[in-house]
């Protein structure tokens, strides 16, 4: 039986802007299999960021059913949602979102429940950051910061990585390298990955490319 | 690195702001410590003095001007009352010398006069020595008699010369300012009987006096407490303001923390912890400064022996604990604001 990491059934997300209503997601139907590597593309305003936010339980659908690893998020308390984010989802952001006052190692260890420096060091080593453990984000290049962010996303062994324009602020070489890391994670560790991107080269690393427009998936 | 270390890190990172925020708490706590401590200490001092000085009742002229003395006839009536025994008389008279009023107090117990130089007999206090330039051997003229200074006492609060009570009574024309006595039976009943049987005198019992002192000092404590609490209130408002600014500045950071799985309670807890640290350190520094202030004041007022009573552990712990608790409460609103942040909005924040 096929297991799905993300399931959307007629999901709507409606925002009110003054007197008008905007449907960021308009009856979205989608199921992503466990262990899949998917990129989501589309123009600005197509709803891809909202899709990612709902997928990461950072936002709630206005209507419809959404499940993550078979669990319906609307039935979870705020605490359960937070713990689900912490244990089963890893976030990678376009602007890295590392805490500026913490070192690379401290940033990676931040979401850990049982602090294990060895594990964090191991992840940084795998990302090629052997000599950067104690550097602050401001002392790292964009590519290095994103690799720290990926290490942080992986620290609690999530089953799903959600990346929002992870290569958006990187040069071509660093962008390729980050997408390669994500592909390796998917292929070797079986982590499900969803990447929202504008960049076709980044998108080409995925097994499946989804195009969105007006809150729906283009067939 | 957990959220609590992150909170400490935030305080360290914004040293100047944290210090300025704590300043309000420090001033409030130090003021509370000094005002309440000194009031509590002086209350104990006055009570002790009253306890050791007063007999069961004190009888004095009805007039409260302090210059009226009881004449020989009145003294004799009092002394002949069967309800009273073990009398002690005190006479205080004054004399204007070079335009300044100097008080001569009859002394029964020289141990109460803390002589720092010389011997019993005619003991001027340090204030008199400083004001008039008197020293041992100096002559002071009072009621046409010349007294020769034999010693100097430590106190500096008023211009006093201590002489033997017999001498004071004689100088005052065999009059006394107050008679202390023990009573046969209930002091309160005896006091009423004395007032009925001897004209022109009022009698107060030791417990009345202590009650009166207690009431006065309770009022003083309340008043001082209100003033000092105002200072602490400024500190609390300052913490609310600082924590709100801190939450606003860290909106994106808090959004990231929520996105990576920290619960609302953890976020709230870290803000409250940060407030609590400001309150605890502010309270602690304030109490230390307050203690330094108390030591200085006790030295000036010659109340060194009551210094320990001015900084009781309940006051020290109460101020530190109270400041911490109040400042944690001050952090409640900012922490709720932080925990209610919409993650998506927070992540968009620059």
Interface residues (C-beta under 8 A of the other chain):
Chain A: X53 X56 X58 X59 X78 X79 X82 X83 X84 X85 X86 X87 X89 X91 X93 X97 X99 X101 X102 X106 X109 X110 X111 X115 X152 X153 X156
Chain B: X1 X2 X6 X9 X10 X13 X252 X253 X256 X257 X258 X259 X260 X261 X262 X263 X264 X265 X343 X344 X347
